[in-house]
Amino acid sequence: MSDTFPVLDQKKAIQLVSGNRKLAEDLLLMLINELPKYTQGIQKELQNNNKEELRKIIHKMHGGLRYVGAPALMDIVSRTDLELFELSDEQLKQNITQIYQEIDRVTKEGKYSSTVS
């Protein structure tokens, strides 16, 4: 779990979508709805030991996070996307565990909690 970044950052999300609060909220909801599919895909490709397909899933998740203010999840997904083929099996396992933890945190939080003007 990342202590450096917040789970969700509404101000950042609104900034990423040029000030459109409704769009920021809609994109977060879309991401939350997709997270179980990402988790299932990651588990499947880990079981198959298929790093090529795993990278595709991680990369797609990385793209899906681009306009959502989920800094902690974005950080670990971004690092895993960029470094996947350089990671040892143990490091990859640790990164995937952290991704799952951050997915759980985003899902539990579920919405931006602060009100930003």
DSSP file (Angstrom, degrees, kcal/mol; ACC not computed):
  #  RESIDUE AA STRUCTURE BP1 BP2  ACC     N-H-->O    O-->H-N    N-H-->O    O-->H-N    TCO  KAPPA ALPHA  PHI   PSI    X-CA   Y-CA   Z-CA
    1    1 A M              0   0    0      0, 0.0     2,-0.6     0, 0.0    98,-0.1   0.000 360.0 360.0 360.0 139.5    0.0    0.0    0.0
    2    2 A S        +     0   0    0      1,-0.2    70,-0.1    96,-0.1    71,-0.1  -0.729 360.0 179.1 -90.5 122.2    1.3    3.4   -0.9
    3    3 A D  S    S+     0   0    0     -2,-0.6    -1,-0.2     1,-0.1    69,-0.0   0.560  79.8  65.6 -90.0 -10.6    1.6    5.9    2.0
    4    4 A T  S    S+     0   0    0      1,-0.1    -1,-0.1     2,-0.1    -2,-0.0   0.832 101.8  43.8 -80.9 -34.6    3.0    8.5   -0.4
    5    5 A F  S    S-     0   0    0     65,-0.0    -3,-0.1    66,-0.0    -1,-0.1  -0.853  82.4-116.3-116.9 146.4   -0.1    9.0   -2.6
    6    6 A P        -     0   0    0      0, 0.0    66,-1.6     0, 0.0     3,-0.1  -0.355  24.6-121.7 -72.0 161.1   -3.8    9.4   -1.7
    7    7 A V  S    S+     0   0    0      1,-0.3    66,-0.4    64,-0.2     2,-0.4   0.973  95.6   9.3 -65.3 -54.9   -6.3    6.7   -2.8
    8    8 A L        -     0   0    0     62,-0.2     2,-0.4    63,-0.1    -1,-0.3  -0.966  61.4-167.3-129.6 145.7   -8.4    9.3   -4.7
    9    9 A D     >  -     0   0    0     60,-2.7     4,-2.3    -2,-0.4     5,-0.1  -0.849   3.5-177.2-135.9  96.1   -7.7   12.9   -5.5
   10   10 A Q  H  > S+     0   0    0     -2,-0.4     4,-2.7     1,-0.2     5,-0.3   0.896  84.6  54.8 -62.5 -42.4  -10.7   14.8   -6.8
   11   11 A K  H  > S+     0   0    0      1,-0.2     4,-2.0     2,-0.2    -1,-0.2   0.923 111.0  45.4 -59.1 -45.1   -8.8   18.0   -7.4
   12   12 A K  H  > S+     0   0    0      2,-0.2     4,-2.5     1,-0.2    -1,-0.2   0.904 111.9  52.7 -64.1 -42.4   -6.3   16.2   -9.6
   13   13 A A  H  X S+     0   0    0     -4,-2.3     4,-1.2     2,-0.2    -2,-0.2   0.924 109.9  47.2 -60.7 -45.8   -9.1   14.4  -11.5
   14   14 A I  H  <>S+     0   0    0     -4,-2.7     5,-3.2     1,-0.2     6,-0.5   0.895 111.9  51.3 -63.9 -39.9  -10.9   17.6  -12.3
   15   15 A Q  H ><5S+     0   0    0     -4,-2.0     3,-1.4    -5,-0.3    -1,-0.2   0.901 105.9  55.6 -62.1 -41.2   -7.7   19.1  -13.4
   16   16 A L  H 3<5S+     0   0    0     -4,-2.5    -1,-0.2     1,-0.3    -2,-0.2   0.774 110.3  45.3 -64.5 -27.0   -7.0   16.1  -15.7
   17   17 A V  T ><5S-     0   0    0     -4,-1.2     3,-1.4    -3,-0.3    -1,-0.3  -0.108 122.2-101.0-110.8  35.5  -10.3   16.6  -17.5
   18   18 A S  T < 5S-     0   0    0     -3,-1.4    -3,-0.2     1,-0.3    -2,-0.1   0.825  80.0 -49.5  53.0  41.0  -10.1   20.4  -17.9
   19   19 A G  T 3 <S+     0   0    0     -5,-3.2     2,-1.2     1,-0.2    -1,-0.3   0.509  94.9 138.5  87.0   4.2  -12.4   21.3  -15.0
   20   20 A N    <>  -     0   0    0     -3,-1.4     4,-2.2    -6,-0.5    -1,-0.2  -0.695  26.5-178.5 -90.6  94.7  -15.3   19.0  -15.8
   21   21 A R  H  > S+     0   0    0     -2,-1.2     4,-2.4     1,-0.2     5,-0.2   0.894  81.1  52.7 -59.9 -43.5  -16.3   17.6  -12.4
   22   22 A K  H  > S+     0   0    0      1,-0.2     4,-2.6     2,-0.2    -1,-0.2   0.917 109.9  48.6 -60.5 -44.3  -19.1   15.4  -13.9
   23   23 A L  H  > S+     0   0    0      2,-0.2     4,-2.8     1,-0.2    -1,-0.2   0.908 109.4  52.9 -63.0 -41.7  -16.7   13.9  -16.4
   24   24 A A  H  X S+     0   0    0     -4,-2.2     4,-1.9     1,-0.2    -2,-0.2   0.922 112.0  45.3 -59.3 -44.6  -14.2   13.2  -13.6
   25   25 A E  H  X S+     0   0    0     -4,-2.4     4,-2.2     2,-0.2    -2,-0.2   0.902 113.2  50.2 -66.7 -41.1  -16.9   11.4  -11.5
   26   26 A D  H  X S+     0   0    0     -4,-2.6     4,-2.5     1,-0.2    -2,-0.2   0.903 109.8  50.4 -63.5 -42.2  -18.1    9.4  -14.6
   27   27 A L  H  X S+     0   0    0     -4,-2.8     4,-2.4     2,-0.2    -1,-0.2   0.881 109.5  51.1 -65.3 -37.8  -14.6    8.3  -15.5
   28   28 A L  H  X S+     0   0    0     -4,-1.9     4,-2.7    -5,-0.2    -1,-0.2   0.933 110.7  48.5 -63.8 -45.1  -14.0    7.1  -11.9
   29   29 A L  H  X S+     0   0    0     -4,-2.2     4,-2.1     2,-0.2    -2,-0.2   0.907 110.9  50.8 -61.5 -42.3  -17.2    5.1  -12.0
   30   30 A M  H  X S+     0   0    0     -4,-2.5     4,-1.3     2,-0.2    -1,-0.2   0.924 111.2  48.8 -60.6 -44.3  -16.2    3.6  -15.3
   31   31 A L  H >X S+     0   0    0     -4,-2.4     4,-1.7     1,-0.2     3,-0.7   0.941 109.6  51.2 -61.0 -47.8  -12.8    2.6  -13.9
   32   32 A I  H 3< S+     0   0    0     -4,-2.7    -1,-0.2     1,-0.3    -2,-0.2   0.880 108.9  51.9 -58.7 -38.4  -14.4    1.1  -10.8
   33   33 A N  H 3< S+     0   0    0     -4,-2.1     4,-0.3     1,-0.2    -1,-0.3   0.788 112.6  46.0 -67.7 -27.2  -16.7   -1.0  -13.0
   34   34 A E  H XX S+     0   0    0     -4,-1.3     4,-1.9    -3,-0.7     3,-0.7   0.680  89.2  86.0 -87.6 -20.3  -13.7   -2.2  -15.1
   35   35 A L  H 3X S+     0   0    0     -4,-1.7     4,-2.6     1,-0.3     5,-0.2   0.853  84.8  54.4 -56.0 -41.0  -11.4   -3.1  -12.1
   36   36 A P  H 3> S+     0   0    0      0, 0.0     4,-2.5     0, 0.0    -1,-0.3   0.888 108.1  51.1 -60.9 -35.6  -12.8   -6.6  -11.6
   37   37 A K  H <> S+     0   0    0     -3,-0.7     4,-2.4    -4,-0.3    -2,-0.2   0.908 110.3  48.7 -66.0 -41.3  -12.1   -7.4  -15.3
   38   38 A Y  H  X S+     0   0    0     -4,-1.9     4,-2.7     2,-0.2     5,-0.2   0.929 111.4  50.0 -62.3 -44.6   -8.6   -6.2  -14.9
   39   39 A T  H  X S+     0   0    0     -4,-2.6     4,-2.5     1,-0.2    -2,-0.2   0.925 111.7  47.6 -60.8 -45.8   -8.1   -8.3  -11.8
   40   40 A Q  H  X S+     0   0    0     -4,-2.5     4,-2.4     1,-0.2    -1,-0.2   0.908 112.7  49.2 -62.0 -42.5   -9.5  -11.4  -13.5
   41   41 A G  H  X S+     0   0    0     -4,-2.4     4,-2.4     2,-0.2     5,-0.2   0.910 111.0  49.4 -64.2 -42.7   -7.2  -10.9  -16.5
   42   42 A I  H  X S+     0   0    0     -4,-2.7     4,-2.3     2,-0.2     5,-0.2   0.939 111.9  48.5 -61.5 -47.5   -4.2  -10.4  -14.3
   43   43 A Q  H  X S+     0   0    0     -4,-2.5     4,-2.3     1,-0.2    -2,-0.2   0.916 111.8  50.0 -59.4 -44.1   -4.9  -13.5  -12.4
   44   44 A K  H  X S+     0   0    0     -4,-2.4     4,-2.0     1,-0.2    -1,-0.2   0.936 113.0  44.6 -61.2 -48.4   -5.4  -15.5  -15.5
   45   45 A E  H  <>S+     0   0    0     -4,-2.4     5,-2.6     1,-0.2     4,-0.4   0.815 111.2  53.6 -72.1 -29.1   -2.2  -14.4  -17.2
   46   46 A L  H ><5S+     0   0    0     -4,-2.3     3,-0.8    -5,-0.2    -1,-0.2   0.922 109.9  48.3 -65.6 -43.4   -0.2  -14.9  -14.0
   47   47 A Q  H 3<5S+     0   0    0     -4,-2.3    -2,-0.2     1,-0.3    -1,-0.2   0.880 114.6  45.6 -62.7 -37.6   -1.5  -18.5  -13.8
   48   48 A N  T 3<5S-     0   0    0     -4,-2.0    -1,-0.3    -5,-0.2    -2,-0.2   0.522 106.4-131.2 -81.3  -5.7   -0.6  -19.0  -17.5
   49   49 A N  T < 5 +     0   0    0     -3,-0.8     2,-0.8    -4,-0.4    -3,-0.2   0.892  54.5 151.7  53.5  42.9    2.8  -17.3  -16.9
   50   50 A N     >< +     0   0    0     -5,-2.6     4,-2.2     1,-0.2    -1,-0.2  -0.808  20.9 174.6-109.2  90.9    2.1  -15.2  -19.9
   51   51 A K  H  > S+     0   0    0     -2,-0.8     4,-2.5     1,-0.2    -1,-0.2   0.801  76.7  60.2 -68.7 -29.0    4.0  -11.9  -19.4
   52   52 A E  H  > S+     0   0    0      2,-0.2     4,-1.6     1,-0.2    -1,-0.2   0.957 111.8  38.1 -63.1 -49.8    3.1  -10.6  -22.9
   53   53 A E  H  > S+     0   0    0      2,-0.2     4,-2.0     1,-0.2    -2,-0.2   0.866 114.2  56.0 -70.1 -35.7   -0.7  -10.8  -22.2
   54   54 A L  H  X S+     0   0    0     -4,-2.2     4,-2.6     1,-0.2     5,-0.2   0.922 106.2  51.2 -60.3 -43.8   -0.1   -9.6  -18.7
   55   55 A R  H  X S+     0   0    0     -4,-2.5     4,-3.0     1,-0.2    -1,-0.2   0.889 106.6  54.5 -61.9 -39.2    1.6   -6.5  -20.0
   56   56 A K  H  X S+     0   0    0     -4,-1.6     4,-2.2     2,-0.2    -1,-0.2   0.909 110.9  45.2 -61.0 -41.7   -1.3   -5.8  -22.3
   57   57 A I  H  X S+     0   0    0     -4,-2.0     4,-2.5     2,-0.2    -2,-0.2   0.937 114.8  46.8 -67.5 -46.8   -3.7   -5.8  -19.4
   58   58 A I  H  X S+     0   0    0     -4,-2.6     4,-2.5     1,-0.2    -2,-0.2   0.901 113.1  50.6 -61.6 -41.2   -1.5   -3.7  -17.2
   59   59 A H  H  X S+     0   0    0     -4,-3.0     4,-2.3    -5,-0.2    -1,-0.2   0.902 110.0  49.3 -64.9 -41.5   -0.9   -1.3  -20.1
   60   60 A K  H  X S+     0   0    0     -4,-2.2     4,-2.2    -5,-0.2    -2,-0.2   0.908 111.5  49.2 -64.3 -41.6   -4.7   -1.0  -20.7
   61   61 A M  H  X S+     0   0    0     -4,-2.5     4,-1.3     2,-0.2    -2,-0.2   0.912 108.1  54.7 -62.9 -41.4   -5.3   -0.3  -17.0
   62   62 A H  H >X S+     0   0    0     -4,-2.5     3,-0.5     1,-0.2     4,-0.5   0.923 109.2  47.5 -56.6 -46.1   -2.5    2.3  -17.1
   63   63 A G  H >< S+     0   0    0     -4,-2.3     3,-1.1     1,-0.2     4,-0.3   0.888 108.3  55.2 -62.6 -39.7   -4.4    4.0  -20.0
   64   64 A G  H 3< S+     0   0    0     -4,-2.2     3,-0.3     1,-0.2    -1,-0.2   0.727 106.4  52.3 -66.1 -21.8   -7.7    3.8  -18.1
   65   65 A L  H X< S+     0   0    0     -4,-1.3     3,-1.7    -3,-0.5     5,-0.3   0.566  81.1  95.5 -89.1  -9.6   -6.1    5.6  -15.2
   66   66 A R  T << S+     0   0    0     -3,-1.1    -1,-0.2    -4,-0.5    -2,-0.1   0.798  96.0  29.2 -54.9 -34.9   -4.8    8.5  -17.2
   67   67 A Y  T 3  S+     0   0    0     -3,-0.3     2,-0.4    -4,-0.3    -1,-0.3   0.137 103.6  90.5-116.6  20.1   -7.7   10.8  -16.5
   68   68 A V  S <  S-     0   0    0     -3,-1.7     2,-2.0   -41,-0.1     6,-0.1  -0.954  76.6-127.9-116.6 134.7   -8.8    9.5  -13.1
   69   69 A G        +     0   0    0     -2,-0.4   -60,-2.7   -45,-0.1   -56,-0.2  -0.515  64.9 125.7 -82.2  74.8   -7.4   10.9   -9.9
   70   70 A A     >  +     0   0    0     -2,-2.0     4,-2.8    -5,-0.3     5,-0.2  -0.636  29.8 171.7-126.5  71.5   -6.3    7.6   -8.3
   71   71 A P  H  > S+     0   0    0      0, 0.0     4,-2.3     0, 0.0   -64,-0.2   0.822  71.6  49.0 -58.5 -41.1   -2.6    8.5   -7.6
   72   72 A A  H  > S+     0   0    0    -66,-1.6     4,-1.8   -65,-0.2     5,-0.2   0.934 116.2  42.7 -67.6 -44.7   -1.6    5.4   -5.6
   73   73 A L  H  > S+     0   0    0    -66,-0.4     4,-2.4     1,-0.2     5,-0.3   0.914 113.8  52.8 -65.7 -42.5   -3.0    2.9   -8.1
   74   74 A M  H  X S+     0   0    0     -4,-2.8     4,-2.7     1,-0.2     5,-0.2   0.898 106.9  54.0 -59.2 -41.1   -1.6    5.0  -11.0
   75   75 A D  H  X S+     0   0    0     -4,-2.3     4,-2.3    -5,-0.2    -1,-0.2   0.950 113.2  39.0 -61.2 -51.6    1.8    4.9   -9.4
   76   76 A I  H  X S+     0   0    0     -4,-1.8     4,-2.2     2,-0.2    -1,-0.2   0.876 117.9  49.0 -71.6 -36.1    2.1    1.1   -9.0
   77   77 A V  H  X S+     0   0    0     -4,-2.4     4,-2.8    -5,-0.2    -1,-0.2   0.922 112.0  49.5 -67.2 -42.6    0.4    0.4  -12.3
   78   78 A S  H  X S+     0   0    0     -4,-2.7     4,-2.4    -5,-0.3     5,-0.2   0.936 112.5  46.7 -61.1 -47.7    2.7    2.8  -14.2
   79   79 A R  H  X S+     0   0    0     -4,-2.3     4,-1.9    -5,-0.2    -1,-0.2   0.906 114.5  47.4 -62.3 -41.2    5.8    1.3  -12.6
   80   80 A T  H  X S+     0   0    0     -4,-2.2     4,-1.4     2,-0.2    -2,-0.2   0.906 111.0  51.9 -67.6 -40.7    4.7   -2.2  -13.4
   81   81 A D  H  < S+     0   0    0     -4,-2.8     3,-0.2     1,-0.2     4,-0.2   0.930 115.6  40.7 -59.2 -47.0    3.8   -1.3  -17.0
   82   82 A L  H  < S+     0   0    0     -4,-2.4    -1,-0.2     1,-0.2    -2,-0.2   0.801 127.1  31.0 -73.6 -30.0    7.2    0.3  -17.6
   83   83 A E  H >X S+     0   0    0     -4,-1.9     3,-1.9    -5,-0.2     4,-1.3   0.365  79.1 115.7-113.0   4.0    9.3   -2.3  -15.8
   84   84 A L  G >< S+     0   0    0     -4,-1.4     3,-0.6     1,-0.3    -1,-0.1   0.841  80.8  45.0 -49.4 -46.8    7.3   -5.6  -16.2
   85   85 A F  G 34 S+     0   0    0      1,-0.2    -1,-0.3    -4,-0.2    -2,-0.1   0.643 113.7  50.8 -77.1 -12.7    9.9   -7.4  -18.3
   86   86 A E  G <4 S+     0   0    0     -3,-1.9    -1,-0.2     2,-0.1    -2,-0.2   0.598  89.8 100.2 -94.5 -13.8   12.8   -6.3  -16.0
   87   87 A L  S << S-     0   0    0     -4,-1.3     2,-0.0    -3,-0.6    -7,-0.0  -0.463  73.4-124.4 -76.1 141.1   11.2   -7.4  -12.8
   88   88 A S     >  -     0   0    0     -2,-0.2     4,-2.8     1,-0.1     5,-0.2  -0.338  34.4-102.7 -69.3 165.6   12.1  -10.7  -11.1
   89   89 A D  H  > S+     0   0    0      1,-0.2     4,-2.3     2,-0.2     5,-0.1   0.891 125.1  49.9 -58.4 -39.0    9.3  -13.1  -10.5
   90   90 A E  H  > S+     0   0    0      2,-0.2     4,-2.2     1,-0.2    -1,-0.2   0.914 111.0  47.7 -67.2 -43.4    9.3  -12.1   -6.8
   91   91 A Q  H  > S+     0   0    0      2,-0.2     4,-2.6     1,-0.2    -2,-0.2   0.910 111.9  50.6 -64.0 -41.5    9.3   -8.3   -7.7
   92   92 A L  H  X S+     0   0    0     -4,-2.8     4,-2.8     2,-0.2     5,-0.2   0.928 109.2  51.2 -61.3 -44.8    6.4   -8.9  -10.1
   93   93 A K  H  X S+     0   0    0     -4,-2.3     4,-2.4    -5,-0.2    -1,-0.2   0.911 110.8  48.8 -58.6 -43.1    4.5  -10.8   -7.5
   94   94 A Q  H  X S+     0   0    0     -4,-2.2     4,-2.2     2,-0.2    -2,-0.2   0.912 111.9  48.6 -63.7 -43.1    5.0   -7.9   -5.0
   95   95 A N  H  X S+     0   0    0     -4,-2.6     4,-2.6     2,-0.2    -2,-0.2   0.918 111.7  49.1 -63.0 -43.8    3.9   -5.3   -7.6
   96   96 A I  H  X S+     0   0    0     -4,-2.8     4,-2.6     2,-0.2    -2,-0.2   0.907 110.0  51.8 -64.2 -41.2    0.7   -7.4   -8.4
   97   97 A T  H  X S+     0   0    0     -4,-2.4     4,-2.1    -5,-0.2    -1,-0.2   0.915 111.1  47.8 -59.6 -42.6   -0.1   -7.7   -4.7
   98   98 A Q  H  X S+     0   0    0     -4,-2.2     4,-2.5     2,-0.2    -2,-0.2   0.889 109.2  53.4 -67.1 -38.7    0.2   -4.0   -4.4
   99   99 A I  H  X S+     0   0    0     -4,-2.6     4,-2.7     2,-0.2    -2,-0.2   0.943 109.4  48.9 -58.8 -47.3   -2.0   -3.4   -7.5
  100  100 A Y  H  X S+     0   0    0     -4,-2.6     4,-2.3     1,-0.2    -2,-0.2   0.900 110.7  50.9 -59.6 -41.1   -4.6   -5.6   -5.9
  101  101 A Q  H  X S+     0   0    0     -4,-2.1     4,-2.1     1,-0.2    -1,-0.2   0.917 112.3  45.9 -63.2 -43.0   -4.4   -3.7   -2.6
  102  102 A E  H  X S+     0   0    0     -4,-2.5     4,-2.7     2,-0.2     5,-0.2   0.878 109.9  54.1 -69.9 -36.5   -4.8   -0.4   -4.4
  103  103 A I  H  X S+     0   0    0     -4,-2.7     4,-2.7     2,-0.2     5,-0.2   0.933 109.3  49.4 -59.6 -44.8   -7.7   -1.7   -6.5
  104  104 A D  H  X S+     0   0    0     -4,-2.3     4,-2.7     1,-0.2    -2,-0.2   0.909 111.0  49.5 -60.1 -42.7   -9.4   -2.7   -3.2
  105  105 A R  H  X S+     0   0    0     -4,-2.1     4,-2.5     2,-0.2     5,-0.2   0.925 112.6  46.1 -64.2 -44.5   -8.8    0.8   -1.7
  106  106 A V  H  X S+     0   0    0     -4,-2.7     4,-3.1     2,-0.2    -2,-0.2   0.926 114.3  48.7 -63.5 -44.0  -10.2    2.5   -4.8
  107  107 A T  H  < S+     0   0    0     -4,-2.7    -2,-0.2    -5,-0.2    -1,-0.2   0.907 112.6  47.5 -63.5 -42.5  -13.2    0.2   -4.9
  108  108 A K  H  < S+     0   0    0     -4,-2.7    -1,-0.2    -5,-0.2    -2,-0.2   0.905 114.4  45.8 -66.3 -41.4  -13.9    0.7   -1.1
  109  109 A E  H  < S+     0   0    0     -4,-2.5     2,-0.8    -5,-0.2    -2,-0.2   0.952  83.5 174.4 -67.3 -47.5  -13.6    4.5   -1.4
  110  110 A G     <  +     0   0    0     -4,-3.1     2,-0.3    -5,-0.2    -1,-0.1   0.109  52.2  30.3  73.2 -23.9  -15.7    4.4   -4.5
  111  111 A K  S    S-     0   0    0     -2,-0.8     2,-0.3    -5,-0.1  -103,-0.1  -0.983  94.2 -82.1-158.5 163.2  -16.1    8.1   -5.0
  112  112 A Y        -     0   0    0     -2,-0.3  -103,-0.0     1,-0.2   -87,-0.0  -0.572  38.7-163.8 -70.9 129.9  -14.3   11.4   -4.5
  113  113 A S        +     0   0    0     -2,-0.3     2,-0.2  -105,-0.1    -1,-0.2   0.803  60.9  72.3 -90.7 -30.5  -14.9   12.4   -0.9
  114  114 A S  S    S-     0   0    0      1,-0.0     2,-0.7     2,-0.0    -2,-0.0  -0.515  76.4-128.2 -87.7 155.5  -14.0   16.0   -0.9
  115  115 A T        -     0   0    0     -2,-0.2     2,-0.4     2,-0.0    -2,-0.0  -0.907  28.3-174.2-102.5 119.2  -16.0   18.8   -2.5
  116  116 A V              0   0    0     -2,-0.7   -95,-0.0     1,-0.1    -2,-0.0  -0.926 360.0 360.0-114.7 135.0  -13.8   20.9   -4.8
  117  117 A S              0   0    0     -2,-0.4    -1,-0.1   -96,-0.0   -96,-0.1   0.462 360.0 360.0 -79.7 360.0  -15.1   24.0   -6.5
